Amino acid sequence: MRLASGHVAVQLEGEELAKIQRDFEGYRKGLVRLAPGGWVLPAPYPKYADKLYNTKFRETDVVIMTYPKCGTTWTQEVVWTMRNNPNLDHPKASAPISVRSPFIDSDMLMAMGKEGSTSLMSEFLKGVVPDPDPNEGIALQLTAHTPDPRTIKTHLPFSLMTPDLLDTTKVIYVARNPKDVVLSFLHHTRFMKNISYVGSLEQFVDYFVNDQLIYGPYWEHLREAWPRRDHPNMHFVFYEDMKADPMAELRKLNHFLGTDLTEEQLEKIVQYTSFEEMKKHEQDALQGKNMATFVNEEVVKKDGGFYRKGEAGGWKDRLTDMQAAKIDAWTKKNTLDLGINFKYSI
């Protein structure tokens, strides 16, 4: 199937698909691989691909772009707060971040699982989207109805987004060292029911370095973003730098976004968007909702939910020397020529 982006989507099949579906029990509808790029995405992606590619962004938009588990949600909250809630008194600040700041490509993820996840999202959208129609893409409708200034999240790479994205709006790209990405993504795939990973850490590392995880290959994601880092509408940031000195990074964002916030406002936002505070925000926003429809509550009780540890360098306590060496070899092979120097601890 040829897409508006020029990519061709081909369904995974045979032994490769059978193996993946044994380890990822939520991928009942399968996966597709795009050429060129080798992007692996959920089977429902082609239904939304052209709508995503043809989305008209506004000059007032800010798009947060990352590979999964690189600090996207944290950055969303920071940026949305700086732009919409600098005094921490916005009446809708207690709503889930996915409602205030739409995850534009999440329709294909919701379509992977049971209808419960879409129904829950529809419940959140009451009063935001008039008569939301799940068949037309809940996230796409939310994005269209979100008032300015919009802060929009995507895990898609530049090549699957509209070609004039950077000429139209600002983009913040967040990168993270691959070793921590692997562990954070592993946890995410275990507790989200529409993925339901049941394999081992060793197998997950292999899926990562073999470019078989959704939204991958990670190296290609980076390869499309890194050369654009000097574009005036692009802000490239490393997760580890945000963790090491959030105030310094918020000052840079303040300049990039043109929000003109005071030092006092920035300091309050640093505290408001700290890891512990965001965990509280999540618990308050989701209280009373039927999370069991799309979250494995046993995994959440044991290892945490959307906000697990929020640290840099945690891989040192989890990865074996062999696993770390495997990821190092992958990094050297695929990203050395880019000149990216990942920070593995702070």
JOLIN-V111963 format. One record per run of one state. SS is the DSSP state (@ for helix, = for strand, . for the rest). FROM is the first residue (numbers start at 1). TO is the last residue. If there is no record, write none. Layout:
SS:FROM:TO
SS:FROM:TO
//
This chain:
.:1:1
=:2:2
.:3:7
=:8:11
.:12:13
@:14:23
=:24:24
.:25:30
=:31:35
.:36:39
=:40:42
.:43:44
@:45:53
.:54:61
=:62:66
.:67:71
@:72:84
.:85:96
@:97:100
.:101:102
=:103:103
.:104:106
@:107:110
.:111:114
@:115:124
.:125:133
@:134:136
.:137:137
@:138:145
.:146:150
=:151:154
.:155:157
@:158:160
.:161:164
@:165:168
.:169:169
=:170:175
.:176:177
@:178:191
=:192:192
.:193:196
=:197:197
.:198:200
@:201:209
.:210:217
@:218:226
.:227:233
=:234:238
@:239:244
.:245:245
@:246:257
.:258:262
@:263:272
.:273:274
@:275:286
.:287:290
@:291:293
.:294:294
=:295:295
.:296:296
@:297:303
.:304:313
@:314:317
.:318:320
@:321:338
.:339:346
//
